[in-house]
């Protein structure tokens, strides 16, 4: 699987990538054979990641006709390989439409960070009313240090 760094001025996936990434210098965008992409954001908005310097894999997307072929796994693995940190983060929306992603991240050893769910990267407090959409997420982390023992 060939993974390449995306020149942000190219618009391979027009109207899919959040325009905010095009001007950010603290993130890299990787794509797999023009079939999918993801962002490795080194300055994420989520307060614990920001405070601890944990980069976050964001906006993982595979074109529908190429799903189920290992592209998402390859993109995640690439981000883990180029990550200079011992820990990396990713978020997953909690609605059922993202069940495939939820299962994939668990299979790849991502675990909840222990801070509950967020809405647009802000904590959702007990008894709070919130929308259930792609912004209601569980924040996950993965330890990238090799197993010792």
N, C-alpha and C positions, 0 to 999 in steps of 0.2 A: 504494500500500500504506500503510494507516494504522498507524503504530506509536505506541503509547501507553505512558506510564509506568504501571506497575502499583502501585496502592495495596497495600502488602504485607498489609494487613488483609483485603483481598478474597481469596477463595479460588477464583479462576477455574479453576485447574488442581489441584483438591484431590488430595492424595496424590502429586503429581508433583514439586513443588518441595521441596527440602530445607528442613526447618523452620528450620535455622540462619539462613537468609537473612531470615526474617521479623523477626528482632530486630537485624539488622546495619544500622548507619547509614551504612556506607561502601560500600554497593552499591545499584544501581538495577536494577529488574526491568522489562523491556520486553516487551510482548506485541503480537501482530499479529492483530487481528480474532478474538480468542478461539480462534485456531487454532495458535498456537505462542508460545513465550517464550524469553527468555534473560536471564542475569544479567551485569551489568557490575560486577565486583568491583574496587574501587580499593585494597583491602588483601588481595591474594591470599596464600595460604599458601606458595606456591612460593618458596623463598629468593631466587633471582636476581630474580624479579619484585618481590618485597617490597623487597629492597635497592635496586633501581634505580627504584622507584616506577612500575613498569609495571602498568597495570590489565589484568585478565584477563576475557575473555568466558568465562562458565561456563554449564553446564547448558543449552545450546542444545537446544531440543526443539520439534518440530513434530508435531502429532497425525497419526497414520498416514494418515488419509483425505485429508490436505491436503499430503502430501509431493510433491515434484516440481513445485511451483507457484511456486518462488522465495521462499518465506517465510523460509527459513533465510538466504539471501543478503540479503534485506531487513533482517532483524534484525541480522546482522553489520554491514552497511553503516551502519545507524543507530548502533550502538555506536561504530563508527569515527568517525562524524560528531560525536557528542557527547563523544568522548574529548578531553581537554585535553592529552594527551601526544603526543610525536612517535612513540612506539612503543606497540603494543598486543599482548597475548598471547592465546593460545587453546591448549587442549590437545586432543589427539585420541587415543582409545584405539587400541592397535595391533592388536587382533584384527580378523579379517575381517568381523565383523558391522558394523564402523564404516567399511567401505571407501568408502561414499558420502560420508561426512563427510571422510575423508582426501583424496579427490579434490576435493571442493568447496574445502577450505581451500587446497590447492595452486593451484587455479584462481583463487582470490582473493588469490594472492601471499603466503601465509603460508609461512614457511620454518622448519626446525628451528632451535632456539636454540643448538645445538651441544653440549648437555650430556647427550646420550643419553636413554634412557628413564627414567621415574620410576614409582614405585609410591606412590600416595597422596601425590604431590608430593615424595617423597624419592628421591634418586638410587639407581639400581640399579647396583651395582658388578659388574665383570667376574667371572664364575663364580658369581654369586649365583643362588640358586633363588628363584623368585617365582611367584605365581599369574598366569595370564593371564585377566584380567577387565576390567571398565570402569575400574579404577583404575590399570592399567598403560598409561601414556600417553607420547606424544612431545609435548614442549612446543614450541610454535611461536610465532613473532613476526612482526610486520609493521611496516615503516617507513611511517609515515603522512605524513611530510614530502613536500611536492610535489617532483616531479623537477625538478632544476635543470639547465639546460644548453640 
